[in-house]
Amino acid sequence: MVDLEVRSPLAPLRDGALERVARRQLRVQIATLEAQLSEALVTAFPHGPISTTVPAPGGPRVLNLGELEGVRDALADRVAGARAELEARGAAQERKRIALEKILLEPGRYKFARISQAELGVGGCGV
């Protein structure tokens, strides 16, 4: 008789090893999300801050897997919110640029219209 038992090429992981792998993956995901959140903050810098706060689960200690997942999920929510806020700002600035083009094409029609440089997303002061 031939033994047809299929064996995994990898040795089975013990519970502790599985937890270490899960922790490592969660830490990588958290680091990636933190980098994305930092990038969103830097992108928004000259035009006003965006909220980047993520509540930390109480005090310095080693977090369990559930707490690490909670931190990851909170970061993912914050990154999504920051991206949505940046997108909304970009859309508002685009609307102001279009309005400025209309003003410049027909100045008599828009005699008292004012658009600030801040509304256009341009640094400095002025209208």
Secondary structure, 3 states (H helix, E strand, C coil): CCCCCCCCCCCCCCHHHHHHHHHHHHHHHHHHHHHHHHHHHHHHHHHCCCCCCCCCCCCCCCCCHHHHHHHHHHHHHHHHHHHHHHHHHHHHHHHHHHHHHHHHHCCCCCCCCCCCHHHHCCCCCCC
